[in-house]
Amino acid sequence: MAASKPVEAAMVAAAGPGSGNGVGGSSATSGPGTGGLPRWQLALAVGAPLLLGAGALYLWSRQRRRRETGARGDSGGLKRNSERKTPEGRASPAPVSGHPDGPGAHLEMNSLDRAQAAKNKGNKYFKAGKYEQAIQCYTEAISLCPTEKNVDLSTFYQNRAAAFEQLQKWKEVAQDCTKAVELNPKYVKALFRRAKAHEKLDNKKECLEDVTAVCILEGFQNQQSMLLADKVLKLLGKEKAKEKYKNREPLMPSPQFIKSYFSSFTDDIISQPMLKGEKSDEDKDKEGEALEVKENSGYLKAKQYMEEENYDKIISECSKEIDAQGKYMAEALLLRATFYLLIGNANAAKPDLDKVISLQEANVKLRANALIKRGSMYMQQQQPLLSTQDFNMAADIDPQNADVYHHRGQLKILLDQVEEAVADFDECIRLRPESALAQAQKCFALYRQAYTGNNSSQIQAAMKGFEEVIKKFPKCAEGYALYAQALTDQQQFGKADEMYDKCINLEPDNATTYVHKGLLQLQWKQDLDKGLELISKAIETDNKCDFAYETMGTIEVQRGNMEKAIDMFNKAINLAKSEMEMAHLYSLCDAAHAQTEVAKKYGLKPPTL
């Protein structure tokens, strides 16, 4: 399926079978139907079923129309979304508790009136930019206000915090907002201002908890608070991933993952059957080959281990060939680099790739393959210019190599350069007409272009193209999977389900297919039990499928099962093959943690499935 054919080794976590984020898979923020919503929102905006396979986030409830942004009329004096409550300082004095004519009533009203007058004076100073004087007035209002008038008192603290904010006294802002929230626990304005103060004080955890509470109270409708949450989650994720990734133990992916990866290459010497094109004497019989593997070459021994699916021994055998500067040193460097990438060790892979690329005497297909993999690694590291340079160099030195155009086409899709992607897929198909994978991905590129452009005639043409591909290549699981994603976009759920079934029949050990089919059940029938059953089947099929754990965690968040969700995210984190993917997973996990803390502190829980 789409997610099972990674763009390249370096992107296995972000685009490979384990994550479900390959061509036609989900991306962090984009894809047909996403509306640009950040993926962290999956862990907060519960009640929003998702279909990651189509690159889409589907909301069950309609988004409320945002009102026009207006000027704040309160002591804050700032432009903001009008969905926030009426400005601080505008509250009328609350009625006195008890009998209006009871003892002390007149005195209490006078105290509150005097407090309101001090606040109003402070507002005038604030609007005039005289923040120190405003603070003095708000302090006077606080001292005059009866202690039982929680709402008014919280407003005065909030106004003083706004003045401290203008002076960039962030510690004082946080302290006053805390007082306001203690008096009024669901005070959105105070919570958000405290979140901003915590951001300035580099208290990311506290900032996240406050902005999470704000997002829930506002029903995820305020762009300002959503953006702050997204920002803080990304920063936390990057910090934690950097430390975790540095100290992580390398983990070999599942055999299915590795085989699926290598199947995306056709002109890759190191992934061919043992000794094809490597024999010094083409007339050697099998016994001669076996003898050479056993006695003379670490690289050929590594190739034998590949055929036996004994992948853990490949790097060490390649190292023997390299240390001995043996006959197959270039091949050993490339094979070792490939497995370094597969286990998520890009730092170790790059020197090997660099060396192969610089070996002018090496087989041109080895050098081109190294360029493809290094270019893909650069793309995963968000260096598209370096990535493009490597792919272009590969095309220059080996223009008849179909793999170059196939993988560059996938790169172009990631860069939203669909026309160039289609041209590359066409060239791949010209060189290898039997390439079912390239033809299926070309159809998906054309579909994506038509879908984003809302061109109904082109959408129909792309759907017809899918039909032709699966008819011509009935054993291409990728064709059925990509077609299923397009069908889901078109809300042809029954037919999409049939396509996933055909994909499973062809590749019963492909875990990501079960995940996508499970997500389809949520979108189509809102069948949570069936969806979870299929995702559990994915984990049973491949217990190293981080995409399955991530998806399960996201669904558990939506069910309100935070403890289980956090456990699933942590399992996915331990399986992540890149620092970037690990950072994303930490963001989801931190969002769930924050929601747990908010529930404890304020009793705030979003609606659940």
C-alpha positions as CSV (number, residue, x, y, z in Angstrom):
1,M,0.0,0.0,0.0
2,A,1.1,3.6,-0.2
3,A,2.4,3.7,3.3
4,S,4.2,0.4,2.8
5,K,6.4,1.8,0.0
6,P,8.6,4.4,1.7
7,V,10.0,7.2,-0.5
8,E,13.4,6.2,0.8
9,A,15.4,4.7,3.6
10,A,15.9,8.0,5.5
11,M,12.2,8.7,5.5
12,V,11.1,5.2,6.8
13,A,9.6,6.7,9.9
14,A,7.9,9.6,8.2
15,A,7.0,7.9,5.0
16,G,7.4,4.2,5.4
17,P,5.4,1.2,6.4
18,G,5.8,1.9,10.1
19,S,4.2,5.3,10.1
20,G,1.7,5.3,7.3
21,N,3.0,8.6,6.0
22,G,4.2,7.8,2.5
23,V,2.8,8.8,-0.8
24,G,-0.9,8.8,-0.2
25,G,-0.3,8.6,3.5
26,S,-0.8,11.2,6.2
27,S,1.5,14.2,6.6
28,A,1.9,16.5,9.5
29,T,-0.3,19.2,8.2
30,S,-1.4,18.6,4.7
31,G,-3.2,16.5,2.3
32,P,-6.7,16.4,0.8
33,G,-9.3,17.5,3.3
34,T,-7.0,18.5,6.2
35,G,-7.7,22.2,6.1
36,G,-4.2,22.7,7.4
37,L,-5.0,21.6,10.9
38,P,-1.9,20.6,13.0
39,R,-1.7,17.0,13.9
40,W,-1.3,17.7,17.6
41,Q,-5.0,18.7,17.5
42,L,-5.7,15.0,17.0
43,A,-4.8,14.5,20.7
44,L,-6.9,17.4,21.9
45,A,-9.8,17.9,19.6
46,V,-11.5,14.8,20.5
47,G,-14.7,13.9,18.8
48,A,-12.9,14.5,15.5
49,P,-12.5,11.1,13.8
50,L,-9.6,11.0,11.4
51,L,-8.7,9.2,8.2
52,L,-4.9,9.4,8.1
53,G,-4.6,7.2,5.0
54,A,-6.2,9.8,2.8
55,G,-4.2,12.6,4.4
56,A,-7.4,13.9,5.9
57,L,-8.9,14.9,9.3
58,Y,-12.7,14.7,9.2
59,L,-14.6,16.6,11.8
60,W,-18.0,15.1,12.9
61,S,-19.3,18.5,14.0
62,R,-19.3,21.5,11.7
63,Q,-16.9,24.2,12.4
64,R,-18.6,27.2,13.8
65,R,-18.2,30.4,11.8
66,R,-15.5,32.6,13.2
67,R,-16.7,36.1,14.0
68,E,-14.9,39.1,12.7
69,T,-11.9,40.2,14.8
70,G,-12.7,43.3,16.8
71,A,-10.9,45.7,19.1
72,R,-10.9,44.8,22.8
73,G,-12.7,47.3,24.8
74,D,-11.3,46.2,28.1
75,S,-8.1,47.0,30.0
76,G,-6.1,44.7,27.7
77,G,-6.4,47.2,24.8
78,L,-5.3,44.5,22.3
79,K,-6.7,43.2,19.0
80,R,-7.9,39.7,19.4
81,N,-10.5,37.2,18.3
82,S,-14.0,38.3,19.4
83,E,-14.7,34.8,20.6
84,R,-13.0,35.7,23.9
85,K,-15.3,36.9,26.7
86,T,-16.3,40.5,27.3
87,P,-13.3,42.6,28.4
88,E,-12.0,42.6,31.9
89,G,-13.2,45.5,34.0
90,R,-16.7,45.7,32.5
91,A,-18.5,43.6,35.0
92,S,-21.2,45.3,37.0
93,P,-21.1,45.0,40.8
94,A,-22.8,41.8,41.8
95,P,-25.9,41.9,44.0
96,V,-25.1,41.8,47.7
97,S,-25.8,38.4,49.2
98,G,-28.5,38.2,51.8
99,H,-31.2,40.9,52.4
100,P,-30.4,44.1,50.6
101,D,-31.2,46.1,53.7
102,G,-29.3,43.9,56.1
103,P,-26.4,45.0,58.3
104,G,-23.3,46.1,56.4
105,A,-25.0,46.2,53.0
106,H,-24.5,49.9,52.5
107,L,-20.8,49.6,53.5
108,E,-20.3,46.7,51.2
109,M,-21.8,48.4,48.2
110,N,-19.6,51.4,48.9
111,S,-16.5,49.2,49.0
112,L,-17.3,47.6,45.7
113,D,-18.3,50.9,44.1
114,R,-14.9,52.4,45.2
115,A,-13.1,49.3,43.8
116,Q,-14.9,49.7,40.5
117,A,-14.1,53.4,40.4
118,A,-10.4,52.6,41.0
119,K,-10.5,50.0,38.2
120,N,-12.2,52.4,35.8
121,K,-9.4,55.0,36.5
122,G,-6.8,52.3,35.9
123,N,-8.4,51.5,32.5
124,K,-8.0,55.1,31.5
125,Y,-4.4,55.1,32.4
126,F,-3.9,51.8,30.6
127,K,-5.5,53.1,27.4
128,A,-3.2,56.1,27.7
129,G,-0.2,53.8,27.9
130,K,0.5,54.8,31.6
131,Y,0.9,51.3,32.8
132,E,2.6,52.0,36.2
133,Q,-0.3,54.3,37.2
134,A,-2.8,51.7,35.9
135,I,-1.1,49.1,38.1
136,Q,-1.5,51.4,41.2
137,C,-5.2,51.8,40.4
138,Y,-5.8,48.1,39.9
139,T,-3.9,47.4,43.2
140,E,-6.2,49.9,45.0
141,A,-9.2,48.1,43.4
142,I,-8.0,44.8,44.7
143,S,-7.5,46.1,48.2
144,L,-11.0,47.7,48.3
145,C,-12.9,44.8,46.8
146,P,-14.8,42.6,49.3
147,T,-13.1,39.2,49.4
148,E,-16.3,37.3,48.7
149,K,-16.7,39.1,45.3
150,N,-14.8,36.5,43.4
151,V,-15.7,37.5,39.9
152,D,-14.9,41.2,40.4
153,L,-11.7,40.4,42.3
154,S,-10.5,38.0,39.6
155,T,-11.2,40.7,37.0
156,F,-9.1,43.3,38.9
157,Y,-6.2,40.8,39.1
158,Q,-6.5,40.1,35.4
159,N,-6.4,43.8,34.6
160,R,-3.3,44.3,36.6
161,A,-1.7,41.3,34.9
162,A,-2.5,42.9,31.5
163,A,-0.6,46.1,32.7
164,F,2.3,44.0,33.9
165,E,2.3,42.3,30.5
166,Q,2.8,45.7,28.8
167,L,5.9,46.2,31.0
168,Q,7.1,42.6,30.2
169,K,7.1,41.7,33.8
170,W,6.2,38.1,33.1
171,K,6.6,36.7,36.6
172,E,4.1,39.3,37.9
173,V,1.8,38.5,35.0
174,A,1.8,34.8,35.9
175,Q,1.3,35.5,39.6
176,D,-1.7,37.8,39.1
177,C,-3.3,35.5,36.5
178,T,-2.9,32.6,39.1
179,K,-4.8,34.7,41.6
180,A,-7.5,35.4,39.0
181,V,-7.8,31.7,38.1
182,E,-8.0,30.7,41.7
183,L,-11.0,33.0,42.1
184,N,-12.5,32.0,38.8
185,P,-11.1,28.6,37.6
186,K,-12.6,28.8,34.0
187,Y,-11.5,32.4,33.4
188,V,-10.3,32.0,29.8
189,K,-8.6,35.4,29.5
190,A,-6.5,34.9,32.6
191,L,-5.6,31.3,31.6
192,F,-4.5,32.5,28.2
193,R,-2.5,35.5,29.5
194,R,-0.8,33.2,32.0
195,A,0.0,30.7,29.2
196,K,1.7,33.5,27.3
197,A,3.7,34.5,30.4
198,H,4.8,30.9,31.0
199,E,5.9,30.9,27.4
200,K,8.1,33.9,28.0
201,L,9.4,32.4,31.2
202,D,10.2,29.2,29.3
203,N,7.9,27.2,31.4
204,K,6.7,25.0,28.5
205,K,4.8,22.4,30.5
206,E,2.8,25.0,32.5
207,C,2.2,26.9,29.3
208,L,0.8,23.8,27.6
209,E,-1.5,23.0,30.4
210,D,-3.0,26.5,30.5
211,V,-3.4,26.8,26.7
212,T,-4.9,23.3,26.6
213,A,-7.5,24.5,29.1
214,V,-8.2,27.5,27.0
215,C,-8.6,25.4,23.8
216,I,-11.1,23.1,25.6
217,L,-13.1,26.0,27.0
218,E,-13.2,27.7,23.6
219,G,-14.1,24.5,21.8
220,F,-11.0,24.7,19.7
221,Q,-12.4,27.7,17.8
222,N,-9.8,30.3,18.6
223,Q,-6.9,30.4,16.2
224,Q,-4.6,32.4,18.6
225,S,-4.7,29.8,21.4
226,M,-4.5,26.9,18.9
227,L,-1.4,28.4,17.4
228,L,0.2,28.8,20.8
229,A,-0.6,25.2,21.7
230,D,0.9,24.0,18.4
231,K,4.0,26.0,18.9
232,V,4.6,24.8,22.5
233,L,4.0,21.2,21.6
234,K,6.4,21.3,18.7
235,L,9.1,22.9,21.0
236,L,8.5,20.3,23.7
237,G,8.6,17.5,21.1
238,K,11.8,18.6,19.6
239,E,13.5,19.0,22.9
240,K,12.5,15.6,24.1
241,A,13.2,13.9,20.8
242,K,16.7,15.4,20.6
243,E,17.6,13.9,23.9
244,K,15.8,10.6,23.4
245,Y,17.1,10.0,19.8
246,K,20.7,10.7,20.9
247,N,20.6,7.9,23.4
248,R,18.2,5.5,21.7
249,E,19.1,1.9,21.0
250,P,19.1,1.1,17.2
251,L,16.1,-1.1,16.4
252,M,15.8,-3.2,13.3
253,P,12.4,-2.9,11.6
254,S,10.2,-5.9,10.9
255,P,11.1,-8.2,8.0
256,Q,7.9,-7.1,6.2
257,F,9.0,-3.5,6.5
258,I,12.5,-4.2,5.1
259,K,11.2,-6.3,2.2
260,S,8.6,-3.7,1.4
261,Y,11.3,-1.0,1.3
262,F,13.7,-2.9,-1.0
263,S,10.8,-3.8,-3.3
264,S,10.5,-0.1,-4.2
265,F,13.8,-0.3,-6.0
266,T,14.4,-2.2,-9.3
267,D,17.9,-0.9,-10.4
268,D,19.5,-1.4,-7.0
269,I,22.3,-3.9,-7.2
270,I,22.5,-4.6,-3.5
271,S,18.8,-5.6,-3.3
272,Q,19.1,-8.1,-6.2
273,P,19.3,-11.9,-5.5
274,M,22.7,-13.0,-4.2
275,L,25.7,-12.5,-6.5
276,K,23.6,-11.3,-9.5
277,G,26.1,-9.1,-11.4
278,E,28.7,-9.7,-8.7
279,K,30.4,-12.9,-9.9
280,S,33.9,-12.6,-11.2
281,D,33.3,-15.7,-13.3
282,E,29.8,-15.8,-14.8
283,D,30.2,-19.6,-15.3
284,K,30.6,-20.4,-11.6
285,D,28.2,-23.0,-10.4
286,K,26.2,-22.7,-7.2
287,E,28.7,-24.6,-5.1
288,G,31.4,-22.1,-6.2
289,E,29.2,-19.2,-5.2
290,A,28.5,-20.7,-1.8
291,L,32.2,-21.3,-1.2
292,E,33.0,-17.7,-1.9
293,V,30.3,-16.5,0.4
294,K,31.5,-18.6,3.2
295,E,35.2,-17.9,2.9
296,N,36.1,-14.8,1.0
297,S,33.6,-11.9,1.3
298,G,31.9,-10.2,4.2
299,Y,29.6,-8.5,1.7
300,L,28.5,-11.7,0.0
301,K,27.9,-13.2,3.5
302,A,25.8,-10.2,4.2
303,K,23.8,-10.8,1.0
304,Q,23.3,-14.4,2.1
305,Y,21.9,-13.1,5.5
306,M,19.6,-10.9,3.6
307,E,18.1,-13.8,1.7
308,E,17.7,-15.6,5.1
309,E,16.1,-12.5,6.6
310,N,18.8,-12.5,9.3
311,Y,19.1,-8.7,9.1
312,D,20.8,-8.1,12.4
313,K,24.1,-9.5,11.1
314,I,24.3,-7.5,7.9
315,I,26.0,-4.3,9.2
316,S,28.8,-6.3,10.9
317,E,29.5,-8.4,7.8
318,C,29.6,-5.3,5.6
319,S,32.1,-3.7,8.0
320,K,34.4,-6.7,7.6
321,E,34.4,-6.2,3.8
322,I,35.0,-2.5,4.2
323,D,37.8,-2.9,6.8
324,A,39.5,-5.5,4.5
325,Q,39.1,-3.1,1.5
326,G,37.7,-6.1,-0.3
327,K,36.5,-6.5,-3.8
328,Y,33.0,-5.5,-2.9
329,M,33.8,-2.5,-0.7
330,A,31.5,-0.1,-2.6
331,E,28.6,-2.5,-2.4
332,A,29.3,-3.1,1.3
333,L,29.4,0.7,2.0
334,L,26.0,1.1,0.3
335,L,24.4,-1.9,1.9
336,R,25.7,-0.8,5.4
337,A,24.4,2.7,4.8
338,T,21.0,1.4,3.8
339,F,20.7,-0.6,7.0
340,Y,21.9,2.3,9.1
341,L,19.1,4.3,7.5
342,L,16.6,1.5,8.2
343,I,17.5,1.5,11.9
344,G,17.3,5.3,12.0
345,N,21.0,6.1,12.2
346,A,21.4,8.7,9.5
347,N,24.6,10.1,11.1
348,A,26.3,6.8,10.5
349,A,24.8,6.3,7.1
350,K,25.9,9.6,5.6
351,P,29.7,9.0,5.5
352,D,29.2,5.7,3.8
353,L,26.9,7.3,1.2
354,D,29.3,10.2,0.6
355,K,32.1,7.7,0.0
356,V,30.1,5.6,-2.5
357,I,29.1,8.8,-4.4
358,S,32.7,10.0,-4.6
359,L,34.0,6.6,-6.0
360,Q,34.3,7.5,-9.7
361,E,35.4,3.9,-10.5
362,A,32.3,2.4,-8.8
363,N,29.4,1.0,-10.8
364,V,27.2,4.0,-11.8
365,K,24.1,2.3,-10.5
366,L,25.7,2.0,-7.0
367,R,26.4,5.8,-7.1
368,A,23.0,6.7,-8.4
369,N,21.3,4.5,-5.7
370,A,23.5,6.2,-3.0
371,L,22.4,9.6,-4.3
372,I,18.7,8.6,-4.2
373,K,19.1,7.5,-0.6
374,R,21.1,10.5,0.5
375,G,18.7,12.8,-1.3
376,S,15.8,11.1,0.5
377,M,17.7,11.5,3.8
378,Y,18.0,15.2,3.2
379,M,14.3,15.5,2.5
380,Q,13.5,13.8,5.7
381,Q,15.8,16.3,7.5
382,Q,13.8,19.1,5.8
383,Q,16.6,20.1,3.4
384,P,14.7,20.1,0.1
385,L,17.4,21.9,-1.9
386,L,20.1,19.4,-1.1
387,S,17.6,16.6,-1.7
388,T,16.7,18.0,-5.1
389,Q,20.4,18.4,-6.0
390,D,21.1,14.7,-5.2
391,F,18.2,13.5,-7.3
392,N,19.2,15.7,-10.2
393,M,22.8,14.4,-10.0
394,A,21.5,10.8,-10.0
395,A,19.5,11.5,-13.2
396,D,22.6,13.1,-14.8
397,I,25.0,10.2,-14.1
398,D,22.4,7.4,-14.8
399,P,19.6,8.8,-17.0
400,Q,18.3,5.3,-17.8
401,N,17.8,4.4,-14.1
402,A,14.0,4.1,-13.5
403,D,14.5,4.2,-9.7
404,V,15.7,7.8,-10.0
405,Y,12.5,9.0,-11.6
406,H,10.3,6.9,-9.4
407,H,11.7,8.2,-6.1
408,R,12.1,11.7,-7.4
409,G,8.5,11.7,-8.4
410,Q,7.6,10.8,-4.8
411,L,9.8,13.7,-3.6
412,K,8.0,16.1,-5.9
413,I,4.6,15.0,-4.5
414,L,5.9,15.8,-1.0
415,L,7.0,19.2,-2.3
416,D,3.5,19.7,-3.9
417,Q,5.1,19.8,-7.4
418,V,2.6,17.5,-8.9
419,E,3.2,18.3,-12.6
420,E,6.9,17.5,-12.2
421,A,6.0,14.4,-10.2
422,V,3.8,13.1,-13.1
423,A,6.6,13.8,-15.6
424,D,9.0,11.7,-13.5
425,F,6.5,8.9,-13.1
426,D,6.0,9.0,-16.9
427,E,9.8,8.7,-17.5
428,C,9.9,5.8,-15.0
429,I,7.1,4.0,-16.9
430,R,8.8,4.7,-20.2
431,L,11.9,3.0,-18.9
432,R,10.0,0.2,-17.1
433,P,6.5,-0.2,-18.6
434,E,5.8,-3.1,-16.2
435,S,6.3,-0.8,-13.2
436,A,2.9,-1.1,-11.6
437,L,4.0,1.0,-8.6
438,A,4.9,4.0,-10.7
439,Q,1.6,3.8,-12.6
440,A,-0.4,3.7,-9.4
441,Q,1.5,6.6,-7.9
442,K,1.1,8.6,-11.0
443,C,-2.7,8.1,-10.8
444,F,-2.6,9.3,-7.2
445,A,-0.6,12.4,-8.1
446,L,-3.1,13.2,-10.8
447,Y,-6.0,12.6,-8.4
448,R,-4.4,14.8,-5.7
449,Q,-4.0,17.6,-8.2
450,A,-7.6,17.3,-9.3
451,Y,-8.9,17.0,-5.7
452,T,-7.1,20.1,-4.4
453,G,-8.1,22.0,-7.5
454,N,-11.7,20.9,-7.1
455,N,-11.8,19.8,-10.7
456,S,-14.6,17.2,-11.0
457,S,-13.8,16.1,-14.6
458,Q,-10.1,15.5,-13.7
459,I,-11.2,13.7,-10.6
460,Q,-13.3,11.3,-12.7
461,A,-10.4,10.9,-15.1
462,A,-8.0,10.0,-12.2
463,M,-10.5,7.5,-10.8
464,K,-10.8,5.9,-14.2
465,G,-7.0,5.7,-14.3
466,F,-7.0,3.8,-11.0
467,E,-9.5,1.3,-12.5
468,E,-7.2,0.8,-15.4
469,V,-4.2,0.2,-13.2
470,I,-5.8,-2.4,-11.0
471,K,-7.2,-4.1,-14.1
472,K,-3.7,-4.2,-15.8
473,F,-1.8,-5.0,-12.6
474,P,-4.2,-7.1,-10.4
475,K,-1.4,-8.2,-8.1
476,C,-0.2,-4.7,-7.2
477,A,-1.4,-4.0,-3.7
478,E,-0.2,-0.4,-3.9
479,G,-2.8,0.2,-6.7
480,Y,-5.7,-1.0,-4.5
481,A,-4.5,0.9,-1.5
482,L,-4.1,4.3,-3.3
483,Y,-7.4,3.8,-5.0
484,A,-9.0,3.1,-1.6
485,Q,-7.7,6.4,-0.3
486,A,-9.1,8.3,-3.3
487,L,-12.4,6.5,-3.0
488,T,-12.6,7.5,0.7
489,D,-12.1,11.1,-0.3
490,Q,-15.0,10.7,-2.6
491,Q,-17.0,9.1,0.2
492,Q,-17.4,5.9,-1.7
493,F,-16.7,4.0,1.5
494,G,-18.1,0.6,0.5
495,K,-15.9,0.4,-2.6
496,A,-12.9,1.7,-0.6
497,D,-13.4,-1.1,1.9
498,E,-13.4,-3.7,-1.0
499,M,-10.1,-2.3,-2.2
500,Y,-8.5,-2.6,1.2
501,D,-9.7,-6.2,1.4
502,K,-8.0,-6.9,-1.9
503,C,-4.9,-5.3,-0.7
504,I,-4.9,-7.5,2.5
505,N,-5.4,-10.6,0.4
506,L,-2.3,-9.7,-1.6
507,E,-0.2,-8.6,1.4
508,P,-1.7,-10.2,4.6
509,D,1.4,-9.3,6.6
510,N,1.2,-5.6,5.8
511,A,0.1,-4.0,9.1
512,T,-0.6,-0.5,7.8
513,T,-3.4,-1.8,5.5
514,Y,-5.2,-3.0,8.6
515,V,-4.8,0.4,10.2
516,H,-6.2,2.3,7.2
517,K,-9.1,-0.1,6.9
518,G,-9.8,0.4,10.7
519,L,-9.8,4.1,10.2
520,L,-12.2,3.7,7.4
521,Q,-14.7,2.0,9.7
522,L,-14.6,5.1,12.0
523,Q,-15.2,7.5,9.1
524,W,-17.8,5.3,7.3
525,K,-19.8,3.6,10.0
526,Q,-18.5,5.2,13.2
527,D,-17.8,1.6,14.2
528,L,-15.3,2.1,17.0
529,D,-15.2,-1.6,18.0
530,K,-14.4,-2.7,14.4
531,G,-11.9,0.0,13.9
532,L,-10.0,-0.9,17.1
533,E,-10.2,-4.6,16.2
534,L,-8.5,-3.9,12.9
535,I,-5.8,-1.7,14.4
536,S,-5.2,-4.4,17.1
537,K,-4.8,-6.8,14.2
538,A,-2.1,-4.5,12.7
539,I,-0.2,-4.7,16.0
540,E,-0.6,-8.4,16.1
541,T,0.7,-8.7,12.5
542,D,3.7,-6.4,13.1
543,N,4.5,-5.4,16.7
544,K,7.0,-2.9,15.4
545,C,4.4,-0.9,13.5
546,D,4.7,2.6,15.1
547,F,1.9,3.9,12.9
548,A,-0.5,1.4,14.5
549,Y,0.4,2.4,18.1
550,E,0.2,6.1,17.2
551,T,-3.3,5.6,15.7
552,M,-4.4,3.5,18.6
553,G,-3.2,6.2,21.0
554,T,-5.0,8.9,19.1
555,I,-8.3,7.0,19.2
556,E,-7.9,6.3,22.9
557,V,-7.5,10.0,23.5
558,Q,-10.8,10.5,21.6
559,R,-12.3,7.9,23.9
560,G,-11.0,9.7,27.0
561,N,-8.7,6.9,27.9
562,M,-5.6,9.1,28.5
563,E,-3.5,6.5,30.4
564,K,-3.8,3.9,27.6
565,A,-3.3,6.6,25.0
566,I,0.0,7.7,26.6
567,D,1.1,4.1,26.8
568,M,0.5,3.7,23.0
569,F,2.3,6.9,22.2
570,N,5.3,5.9,24.3
571,K,5.4,2.5,22.4
572,A,5.4,4.4,19.1
573,I,8.1,6.7,20.4
574,N,10.4,3.8,21.1
575,L,9.9,2.5,17.6
576,A,10.3,5.8,15.8
577,K,13.1,5.7,13.2
578,S,13.8,9.4,12.9
579,E,14.2,12.3,15.3
580,M,11.5,14.3,13.4
581,E,8.9,11.5,13.7
582,M,9.9,11.0,17.4
583,A,9.3,14.8,18.0
584,H,5.8,14.5,16.4
585,L,5.0,11.5,18.7
586,Y,6.2,13.3,21.8
587,S,3.8,16.2,20.8
588,L,0.9,13.8,20.8
589,C,2.0,12.3,24.1
590,D,2.5,15.7,25.7
591,A,-0.9,16.8,24.5
592,A,-2.5,13.8,26.2
593,H,-0.5,14.5,29.4
594,A,-1.7,18.1,29.4
595,Q,-5.3,17.1,28.9
596,T,-5.0,14.7,31.9
597,E,-3.6,17.5,34.1
598,V,-6.3,19.9,33.0
599,A,-9.0,17.4,33.8
600,K,-7.5,17.0,37.3
601,K,-7.2,20.7,38.0
602,Y,-10.3,22.2,36.4
603,G,-12.6,19.2,35.6
604,L,-12.4,20.0,31.9
605,K,-12.9,17.2,29.5
606,P,-13.6,17.5,25.8
607,P,-16.5,15.4,24.4
608,T,-15.5,11.8,23.8
609,L,-16.4,9.2,21.2
